[in-house]
Amino acid sequence: MAKSSRAEAAAKAARMREEAARKDRQRRQVIAAVIAVVVVIGAVVIGVVVANRPASTPTAGGSTGSTASADAALAKLVALPQATLDASAAPNTSQAPSKLEGGTALTKDGKPKVLYVGAEYCPFCAMERWPLIAALSKFGTFNGLKPTTSATDDVHPDTPTWSFAGSTYTSDVLAFEAVETSDREKQPLEPLEGENLAVFQKYNPGGGIPWITYGGTYATDGATVDANVLDGKTYDQIIAGIEDPSSDIGKTVNPAVNMITAQLCEMTGGKPTNVCTSQAVMSASVLIKR
């Protein structure tokens, strides 16, 4: 009987150890499953956040100024008084678009087309958008321009500007197409294709940006403003300089605005008249190589 009792006790102890081990395995399996679910949920949440993240919007309140500063600067830029531009220095020959030998008319919807090719990371694109937006705004209206800065890890880092990606432009006399080929992190953004790609490759085989063709017969390669003057400036500082024709910024950006405007007037046959007959535009027009 004693041996039988000891055997039963040993068997019972074995069963208890086996039950404890089974429960421990179940507990570990439950914990592993919970961790797996949490990881999956976390990955999904991160994916949604990344997918909906604006590709090019700088942090508000950063070194270049807040979003409010960017919005205020844009409002002033698109409504830049003609009197300010008339009081500005004349453009220099390096700011005049070059004539494309053998170039053929580039149009869209029956209107002469301006094609801009650039990238959000590009500091020289960032600078050139200032006079380009100001000039085009005299012929039409932009919608959807987003504040951004050029790349932090490039020359002239974090230059404040706006991205053309996702924006629209409406005008009775001009068409405008912009292709931002890469975002601020130098990742692919918008495709350059079809007629735009053909023109870009034919007349800009080196692939430099920013590259702008005015109607397929004139083009600029690179920024037409002095990069060193805009280097390290905020939205507030740049627009304040543009509003002051005697400032260093006003002396490089404003002549570029007038030169681009003169080129656009050449494309539109002098329309609108009040813009194309202004003192500054008439002076700039003599630099256009016909």
BADOKE-158614 format. One record per atom (N, C-alpha, C): x, y, z; residue in three letters. Coordinates in steps of 0.2 Angstrom, whole numbers, plus 2048, in hexadecimal, padded with zeros to 3 digits. Layout:
<sites>
XYZALA;...
</sites>
This chain:
<sites>
8047FA800MET;800800800MET;804806800MET;80A806804ALA;80F80C804ALA;81180D7FDALA;8148087FALYS;8168097F3LYS;81180B7EELYS;80B8097EFSER;80680B7EBSER;8048137ECSER;8058157F2SER;80381C7F4SER;8098207F1SER;80F81E7F2ARG;8158227EFARG;8148227E7ARG;81281D7E4ALA;81281D7DDALA;80C8227DBALA;8078227DEGLU;8018267DDGLU;80382E7DEGLU;80782F7E3ALA;8098357E4ALA;80E8387DFALA;8128337DDALA;8178357D8ALA;8148377D1ALA;80F8327CFALA;80B8337C9ALA;80783A7C9ALA;80483B7CFLYS;8008427D0LYS;8058487CFLYS;80B8477D2ALA;81084D7D2ALA;81284E7CAALA;8138487C7ALA;8148487C0ALA;80F84C7BCALA;80984A7BDARG;80384D7BAARG;8038547BBARG;8048567C1MET;80485E7C3MET;8098617BFMET;81085E7BFARG;8158617BBARG;8138627B4ARG;81085D7B1GLU;80E85D7AAGLU;8098637A9GLU;8048637AEGLU;7FF8687ADGLU;80286F7ADGLU;8078707B2ALA;80A8777B3ALA;80E8787ACALA;8118737AAALA;8158757A4ALA;81087679EALA;80B87379DARG;806874798ARG;80387B799ARG;80187D79FLYS;7FF8847A0LYS;80488979ELYS;80A8887A0ASP;81088D79EASP;81188D797ASP;810888793ARG;81088878CARG;80B88C789ARG;80588B78CGLN;7FF88F789GLN;80089778BGLN;803898791ARG;80489F793ARG;8098A278EARG;80E89F78CARG;8138A1788ARG;8108A2781ARG;80C89E77EGLN;80989E778GLN;8048A4777GLN;8008A677DVAL;7FC8AB77DVAL;8008B277DVAL;8068B2781ILE;80A8B8781ILE;80D8B977AILE;80F8B4776ALA;8128B5770ALA;80D8B776BALA;8078B576BALA;8018B7767ALA;8008BE768ALA;7FF8C076EVAL;7FE8C7770VAL;8038CC76DVAL;80A8CA76EILE;80F8CE76BILE;80F8CE764ILE;80D8C9760ALA;80D8C9759ALA;8078CD757ALA;8018CD75AVAL;7FC8D2758VAL;7FE8D9759VAL;8018DB75FVAL;8048E1760VAL;8088E475BVAL;80D8DF759VAL;8128E1753VAL;80E8E374DVAL;8098DE74BVAL;8068DF745VAL;8028E6745VAL;7FE8E774AILE;7FB8EE74BILE;7FF8F474BILE;8058F374EGLY;80A8F874EGLY;80C8FA747GLY;80E8F4743ALA;8108F573CALA;80B8F8738ALA;8048F7739VAL;7FF8F9735VAL;7FE901736VAL;7FF90373DVAL;7FE90A73FVAL;80490E73CVAL;80A90B73CILE;80F90F739ILE;80F910732ILE;80C90A72EGLY;80B90B727GLY;806910725GLY;801910729VAL;7FC915728VAL;7FE91C729VAL;80291D72EVAL;80592472FVAL;80A92672AVAL;80E921728VAL;813923722VAL;80F92471CVAL;80A92071AALA;807921714ALA;803928714ALA;80192A719ASN;7FE931719ASN;80293771BASN;80893571CARG;80D93B71EARG;80E93F718ARG;80D946718PRO;80F94A713PRO;817949711PRO;81894870BALA;81F946709ALA;82494C70AALA;82195270BSER;82695870ASER;82595D70FSER;82195D714THR;81F962718THR;82496271ETHR;82796871FPRO;82C969724PRO;82896A72BPRO;82C968730THR;829969737THR;827971738THR;82197273AALA;81F97973CALA;82497B741ALA;826982741GLY;82A984746GLY;831983746GLY;833980740GLY;83A97E73FGLY;83E98473EGLY;84498273BSER;84998873BSER;84798D735SER;84398B730THR;84198F72BTHR;83B99372CTHR;838992732GLY;831995734GLY;82B991734GLY;826993737SER;82098F737SER;81C98E731SER;81798A731THR;81398972BTHR;80F99072ATHR;80D99372FALA;80A99A72FALA;80E99F72BALA;81599F72DSER;81A9A3729SER;81A9A1722SER;81A99B720ALA;81A999719ALA;81499B715ALA;80E99B719ASP;80899D716ASP;8079A4715ASP;80A9A871AALA;80A9AF719ALA;80F9B1713ALA;8149AE713ALA;8199B070EALA;8169AE707ALA;8139A9706LEU;8109A7700LEU;80B9AC6FELEU;8079AE702ALA;8019B3701ALA;8049BA6FEALA;80A9BC701LYS;80D9C26FFLYS;8119C16F8LYS;8149BB6F7LEU;8179B96F1LEU;8139BA6EBLEU;80D9B66EBVAL;8089B66E6VAL;8059BD6E4VAL;8059C16E9ALA;8029C86E8ALA;8079CD6E8ALA;80E9CC6E6LEU;8139D16E7LEU;8119D76E2LEU;8119DD6E5PRO;80F9E36E1PRO;8149E46DBPRO;8119E66D6GLN;8159E86D0GLN;81A9EE6D1GLN;8179F26D6ALA;81C9F86D8ALA;8229F56DBALA;8229F06DFTHR;8289ED6E2THR;82D9EB6DCTHR;82A9E76D8LEU;82E9E46D2LEU;8319EA6CELEU;82D9EF6CCASP;82F9F46C8ASP;8359F86CBASP;8359F86D2ALA;83A9FB6D6ALA;8419F76D6ALA;8409F16D4SER;8469EC6D5SER;84B9ED6D0SER;8519EA6D1ALA;8569EA6CCALA;8559E66C6ALA;8589E86C0ALA;8579E56BAALA;85A9DE6BAALA;8579D96B7PRO;85A9D26B7PRO;8619D26B3PRO;8659CD6B5ASN;86B9CD6B1ASN;86A9C76ACASN;86F9C76A7THR;86E9C36A2THR;86E9BB6A4THR;8719BA6A9SER;8719B36ACSER;86A9B06AESER;8669B56AFGLN;85F9B36B1GLN;85A9B26ABGLN;85D9B46A6ALA;8589B36A0ALA;8589AC69DALA;8529A969CPRO;8529A2699PRO;8569A2692PRO;85999C691SER;85C99B68BSER;858999685SER;85999B67FLYS;85599867ALYS;857991678LYS;85298D677LEU;853986675LEU;85498566ELEU;85998466BGLU;85A983664GLU;85697D661GLU;85297E65DGLY;84E97965AGLY;84897765FGLY;84797B664GLY;84197A668GLY;83A97B665GLY;836977667THR;82F977664THR;82A979669THR;82597C667ALA;82097F66CALA;81D979671ALA;81D97B677LEU;81A97667CLEU;81497967ELEU;80E97667DTHR;80897867FTHR;804973683THR;7FE976686LYS;7F997168ALYS;7F3975689LYS;7EE971687ASP;7E7974687ASP;7E797B682ASP;7EB97B67DGLY;7EC981679GLY;7EF98767CGLY;7F2986682LYS;7F698B685LYS;7FE98A685LYS;80298F685PRO;80998D685PRO;80B98B68CPRO;80F98668DLYS;810982693LYS;817984696LYS;81798569CVAL;81D9856A0VAL;81E97E6A4VAL;82497B6A3LEU;8259756A6LEU;82B9766ABLEU;82A9746B1TYR;82F9756B7TYR;83196D6B9TYR;83796C6B9VAL;8399656BBVAL;83E9676C1VAL;83D9646C7GLY;8419656CDGLY;84095F6D2GLY;8419616D8ALA;84195C6DDALA;84095F6E4ALA;83D95D6E9GLU;83C9606EFGLU;8429606F3GLU;84795C6F2TYR;84D95C6F6TYR;8529616F4TYR;8519646EDCYS;8569686EACYS;85696F6ECCYS;85B9726EFPRO;85B9786F2PRO;85A97E6ECPRO;85D97C6E6PHE;85D9816E1PHE;8559826DEPHE;85297C6DECYS;84B97C6DDCYS;8479806E2CYS;84997F6E8ALA;8459836EDALA;84698A6ECALA;84C98C6EAMET;84D9946E9MET;8499966E3MET;8499926DEGLU;8469946D7GLU;83F9956D8GLU;83C9916DCARG;8349916DDARG;8329986DFARG;83699B6E3TRP;8349A26E5TRP;8329A76DFTRP;8379A86DBPRO;8359AC6D5PRO;8309A96D0PRO;8319A36CFLEU;82C99F6CBLEU;8259A06CDLEU;82499F6D3ILE;81D99F6D6ILE;81A9A76D5ILE;81F9AB6D7ALA;81D9B26D7ALA;81B9B46D0ALA;81F9B26CBALA;81E9B46C4ALA;8179B16C1ALA;8179AA6C2LEU;8119A76BFLEU;80A9A96C3LEU;80B9AC6C9SER;8059AE6CCSER;8029B46C9SER;8069B76C5LYS;8039BD6C1LYS;7FF9BB6BBLYS;7FF9B56B9PHE;7FC9B26B3PHE;7F69AD6B5PHE;7F69AB6BBGLY;7F29A66BDGLY;7F29A56C5GLY;7EF99F6C7THR;7EE99E6CETHR;7F09976D0THR;7F49966D5PHE;7F69906D8PHE;7F298E6DEPHE;7F19876DEASN;7ED9846E4ASN;7F197E6E6ASN;7F297D6ECGLY;7F59776EFGLY;7FC9776F0GLY;7FF97D6F0LEU;80797E6F1LEU;80897C6F8LEU;80D9786FALYS;80E976701LYS;815978703LYS;81597B709PRO;81C97D70BPRO;82097770DPRO;82797870BTHR;82B97370CTHR;83297670DTHR;83797270ETHR;83E97570DTHR;842970709THR;848972707SER;84D96E703SER;850969708SER;853964706ALA;85695F70AALA;85B962710ALA;85B95F715THR;86096171BTHR;86795F719THR;86895A715ASP;86F957714ASP;87195970DASP;86F95F70BASP;872961704ASP;875968705ASP;87896B700VAL;87A972701VAL;874977702VAL;87597C705HIS;870981706HIS;86A97D70AHIS;86B97A70FPRO;866975712PRO;860979715PRO;85A976714ASP;854978717ASP;85297F714ASP;85398070ETHR;85198670BTHR;84998670ATHR;84698B70DPRO;83E98B70DPRO;83B98C706PRO;836989705THR;8339896FETHR;82C9866FETHR;8299856F8TRP;8239816F8TRP;82497C6F3TRP;8209766F3SER;8219716EFSER;81B9716EASER;81D9706E3PHE;8179706DEPHE;8149696DEPHE;8169646E1ALA;81395E6E1ALA;80C95E6E4ALA;80795C6E0GLY;80095C6E2GLY;7FD9626E1GLY;8009676DESER;7FD96E6DDSER;7FA96E6D6SER;7F69746D6THR;7F39756CFTHR;7F497C6CDTHR;7F497E6C7TYR;7F49856C5TYR;7EF9866BFTYR;7EC98B6C0THR;7E798D6BBTHR;7E89946B8THR;7E79956B1SER;7E999B6AESER;7E599B6A7SER;7E39A16A5ASP;7E09A269FASP;7E59A2699ASP;7EB9A369BVAL;7F09A4695VAL;7F69A0695VAL;7F799C69BLEU;7FC99869CLEU;7FB99169FLEU;7FF98C69DALA;7FE9866A0ALA;8059856A4ALA;8049816AAPHE;80A9806AEPHE;80A9796B0PHE;8109756AFGLU;81096F6B2GLU;81796E6B6GLU;81696B6BCALA;81C96A6C0ALA;81D9636C1ALA;8239616C1VAL;82595A6C3VAL;82A95A6C9VAL;8289586CFGLU;82D9586D4GLU;82F9506D4GLU;83594F6D2THR;8379486D1THR;8389446D7THR;83B9486DCSER;83C9446E3SER;83A9496E8SER;8399456EEASP;8369496F4ASP;83C94B6F8ASP;83B94E6FEARG;840951702ARG;84594C704ARG;843946704GLU;848940707GLU;84B93D701GLU;84B9406FBLYS;84E93E6F4LYS;84B9376F2LYS;8459366F4GLN;8419306F2GLN;83D9326ECGLN;83B92D6E7PRO;83792F6E1PRO;8309326E3PRO;82E9376DFLEU;82893A6E1LEU;82393B6DBLEU;82593E6D6GLU;82193F6D0GLU;82593D6CAGLU;8219396C5PRO;8259366BFPRO;82593C6BAPRO;82B93C6B7LEU;82C9406B1LEU;82C93C6ABLEU;82793D6A7GLU;8259386A2GLU;82293C69BGLU;821938696GLY;81E93A690GLY;82294068DGLY;81E94568BGLU;82194B687GLU;82594F68CGLU;82494F692ASN;828953697ASN;82F950698ASN;82F949698LEU;835946698LEU;839947692LEU;83694668CALA;83A947686ALA;83D94E685ALA;839953687VAL;83C95A687VAL;84295B68CVAL;841958692PHE;846959697PHE;84D955695PHE;84C94F692GLN;85294B690GLN;85594E68AGLN;851951685LYS;85495467FLYS;85895B681LYS;85595F685TYR;858965686TYR;85C96668CTYR;85C961690ASN;85F961697ASN;86295A698ASN;867958694PRO;86A951694PRO;86E95069BPRO;87095569EGLY;8749546A4GLY;86F9536AAGLY;8689546A9GLY;8649536AEGLY;8639576B4GLY;86795D6B4GLY;8679626B9GLY;8609656BBGLY;85F9666C1ILE;8599696C3ILE;85A96F6C8ILE;8569746C8PRO;8509756C5PRO;8519766BDPRO;84C9746B9TRP;84C9756B2TRP;8459776B0TRP;84597D6ADILE;83F9806ABILE;83F9816A4ILE;83A97F6A0THR;839981699THR;833986698THR;83498B695TYR;82E990694TYR;82C98F68DTYR;82698B68CGLY;82398A686GLY;827985681GLY;82C982684GLY;83097D67FGLY;83598067BGLY;83698767BTHR;83B98B677THR;84098E67BTHR;83F98F682TYR;844992686TYR;84498E68CTYR;84A98F690ALA;84B98B696ALA;85098E69BALA;84F98C6A1THR;85498E6A6THR;8579886A9THR;85D9876ABASP;8609816AEASP;8639846B4ASP;8609826BAGLY;8639846C1GLY;85F98A6C3GLY;86198C6C9ALA;85D9926CCALA;8609996C9ALA;85B99D6C8THR;85D9A46C5THR;85D9A96CBTHR;85E9A76D1VAL;85F9AB6D7VAL;8659A96DAVAL;8689AE6DEASP;86F9AD6E1ASP;86D9A86E8ASP;8709A26E7ALA;86F99D6EDALA;8729A06F3ALA;8779A36F3ASN;87A9A56F9ASN;8769AA6FDASN;8739AE6F9VAL;86F9B46FCVAL;8699B1700VAL;8669AB6FELEU;8609A8701LEU;8629A3706LEU;8689A1706ASP;86B99C70AASP;86999D712ASP;866998715GLY;86599971CGLY;85F99E71EGLY;85C9A0719LYS;8569A571BLYS;8509A171CLYS;84B9A5720THR;8459A2722THR;8409A571DTHR;83A9A271DTYR;8349A5719TYR;8339AD71ATYR;8339AF720ASP;8329B6722ASP;8389BA71FASP;83E9B8720GLN;8449BC71DGLN;8449BC716GLN;8429B7712ILE;8429B770BILE;83D9BC708ILE;8379BB70BILE;8319BF708ILE;8329C670AILE;8359C8710ALA;8379CF712ALA;83C9D270DALA;8419CD70BGLY;8469D0706GLY;8439D1700GLY;83E9CD6FDILE;83B9CE6F7ILE;8379D46F7ILE;8349D66FDGLU;8309DC6FDGLU;8349E26FDGLU;83B9E16FEASP;83F9E76FFASP;8449E66F9ASP;8439EA6F3PRO;8479E96EDPRO;84E9EB6EEPRO;8509EF6F3SER;8579F16F5SER;85B9EC6F9SER;8579E66FBSER;85B9E16FFSER;85E9DD6FBSER;8639D96FEASP;8679D46FAASP;8629CF6F7ASP;85D9CD6FBILE;8589C86F8ILE;8549CB6F2ILE;8529D16F3GLY;84E9D46EEGLY;8529D56E8GLY;8589D66E8LYS;85C9D76E3LYS;85E9D16DELYS;85C9CB6E1THR;85D9C56DDTHR;8569C26DBTHR;8529C26E0VAL;84B9BF6DFVAL;8479C36DAVAL;8469C96DCASN;8429CD6D8ASN;8449CE6D0ASN;84A9CF6CFPRO;84C9CF6C8PRO;84A9C86C4PRO;84B9C36C8ALA;8499BC6C5ALA;8419BC6C4ALA;83D9BF6C8VAL;8369BF6C7VAL;8349C36C1VAL;8389C86C0ASN;8369CC6BAASN;8399C96B4ASN;83E9C56B4MET;8419C26AEMET;83C9BC6ACMET;83A9B86B1ILE;8359B36B0ILE;82E9B66ADILE;82C9BB6B0THR;8269BE6AETHR;8279C16A6THR;82C9C46A5ALA;82D9C669EALA;82D9C0699ALA;8309BA69BGLN;8309B4697GLN;8299B2696GLN;8259B269BLEU;81E9B069BLEU;81A9B4696LEU;81B9BB697CYS;8189C0692CYS;81A9BE68BCYS;8209BC68AGLU;8229BA683GLU;81D9B4681GLU;81C9B0685MET;8189AA683MET;8119AB682MET;80E9B0686THR;8079B2686THR;8059B7681THR;80A9BA67DGLY;8099BF679GLY;8079C667CGLY;80A9C7682GLY;8099CD686GLY;8039CD68AGLY;8009C868CLYS;7FA9C8690LYS;7FC9C4697LYS;7F99C769DPRO;7F59CD69DPRO;7F99D469CPRO;7F69D8699THR;7F99DF697THR;7FC9E269DTHR;7F89E36A2ASN;7FA9E76A8ASN;8019E46ABASN;8029DD6AAVAL;8089DA6ADVAL;80E9DB6A8VAL;80C9DA6A1CYS;8119DA69CCYS;8149E069ACYS;8109E669CTHR;8129EC69ATHR;8159F06A0THR;8169ED6A5SER;8199F06ABSER;8219F26AASER;8239F66ADGLN;82A9F96ACGLN;82F9F36ADGLN;82E9F06B2ALA;8339EA6B4ALA;8339E56AEALA;82E9E36ACVAL;82D9DE6A7VAL;8309E06A0VAL;82E9E669EMET;8309E9698MET;8389E9698MET;83B9EB69ESER;8429EB69ESER;8459E469ESER;8429DF6A1ALA;8459D96A1ALA;8449D569AALA;83F9D7696SER;83E9D4690SER;8439D568BSER;8479DA68BVAL;84C9DB687VAL;8529D6687VAL;8529D268DLEU;8579CD68DLEU;8559C768ALEU;84F9C6688ILE;84D9C0685ILE;8509BF67EILE;8539BA67DLYS;8569B8676LYS;8519B6671LYS;84F9BA66DARG;84A9B8668ARG;84D9B5662ARG;
</sites>
